């Protein structure tokens, strides 16, 4: 095999050159990695950063607070971070109440799993749950309150200097200040005032203002204080419910008495109206009766006057007829009429009916009203012609 002179030597130089280049690149990458790890620090979007110098001219916490980004830190300097999102502190009895309602171990396990997942989602560093607050009211009763505090960090430098790193500020300051402020403020009202919405909201607002002042002094900001629920001791709650029921019954009776009074007034007005209607009707009836009486009186007087005039006329007619019959011509008329009456009589004896008819005809001739005839004669009686 034919070889070109100097090829082997050239290949050796090339390999050694590439080896040195690779070593240099690797060393440079390692140096950059060491520099990146040791001399840079990243602050996440949901964090605030604080520098701590462990040696040098100025040892300790530096005054600057770092927002999210990548920063260069010198040797011996450490970047500590604090969460900038809203923190949740719950003094709650939800977990205990839910576990007490669970009727089987399986359900209890599901309840525990739910609260574990809930704590994980909310974040263990920014979410803390403690026991519900046992508020001693001004009248000596105990009220168990479910209270939630929402707060955030605004001065991480102050917090780092006062409480150190991590979540030490929660245990050493937040929980104790929260508990003392709420117990002091809500304890000013009595147990019954928890039912009064205005008094309860005023007490919660006062507690929120007190906590806001104390938290601001230590680098925190209170977002909101929430009273989510409250429970009384069983015996007191029953007595309070009985008292409230009694108060409501009293109010109900008072309202019913007012309703009855208004109904009585309405009935009085209706009775007055009915009386007025009755009086008006009686007046109308009296007026009608008076008019009818006047009409009857007028009718009676008119009829009496007419009857009087008729009777006078009839008497005058009878007088004139009697005068006419007693005159010379009248006696001949009487004789003729008497003869006509005897024409209807056959035989020597008259029956009672013929006798009565004869008498009436005679009276009619002389103008006398016969009236009711005499009683019939006994059977067989007769009158001779």
Phi, psi and omega in degrees: 000133183267130179243144179277137182295133177090356182293315182298318181295322180293319179297321179296318179296321180296316180298317180294324178294315178297321179298316179295323179295315180298317180297319180296318179297317180296316179297320179296318179297319179295320179295318178296320179296316179296320179296317182295318181286318186271338187239007176230155178216140180252133174250118184289165182299335181258026184226163170236141184250150177222132181269142175233120177265125184268337175206163183125195182290325182235102183263139177121201183277127177277159189282347186273139173254131187260133176273175182304138180156183178250128188232150174272132177235138181282176178299138180078008180249132181241137177262115176259145183241150175233145178292135181261354180282173182289132177270147180238121175243116183250124167256091194229152173246021180298316183296313180296318180295321179292319178294325179293330180277345181292132185260355181213157177301327179296317179293321178299320178297320178294323178295315178299318179297322179297314182290328176295315178296323180296315179297324181292319180293317181288339180096121184290334180282330183253000181230128180223138179241129177236176180293151178299151184276130178264095185276127175267111185285171183293336179263013171090008180260158180256131178234123179273120186247136174261105187237141178235133178246129175250124182213168180215167180264127178244340180227083182294333179296314179297319181293319179297321180289324184276323189236349180089202188261170177075215182253027179297330181296332179292312183286323187271340183229304191300309185296312183294316180295319178299312183295313182295318181295317181291315181297320181294319185281310181292338178288351179284335180267159178273171186297323183290334182288347174296335176283340181275112185300317182296314180295320181294315180294322178297319179294319179294319178297320178296318178296320179296318178296319179297315179294323179299320179294314182291322180289325180297325180295337184249013174095015179246165175228124178278124179272313182194145173244125186238127170264101188276328183197164176205151181223143175265166168297143189305314183295316181291322180298321179295315180295323179292321177297318178298320179295317179296321178297318179297318178297318179294322177296319177299315179296321178298315179296322179296317178295320179296322177297321176296320178297317179296320177299317179294323177295320178298319177298319179296316178297321178298316178296318179296319179295320176299318178295318178296320178297319178297320178296317180298317179298316180297318179296318179296321178297318178295316179298319179297319179295319178297316179298320179296316180295317179297319179297318178297321179294316179296320178298315179298318179297316180297316180296318180295315179296318179298318179296318179294316179300320180298314181295322178297314180297319178298318180295318179296317179298319178296322178295318179296320180296316180295322179294318179297321178296322180292321181288332180278351177283176184297315179291327183296325182293326177294323178296319179297318181295318179297317180294324179292321178296321177297327181291325181284348179291332181276357183257125179248134180091177182272346185241137176261142174284163179303320181295318179295324181295313180297318179297323179295314181298316182295321178295322178295317178297321179295326180295319183271001176082028179253134177289121185290334183069209178275135183288164178291166181296147181297147180285159180297154182299136180092347180286154182207168178236131178285147180283000000 
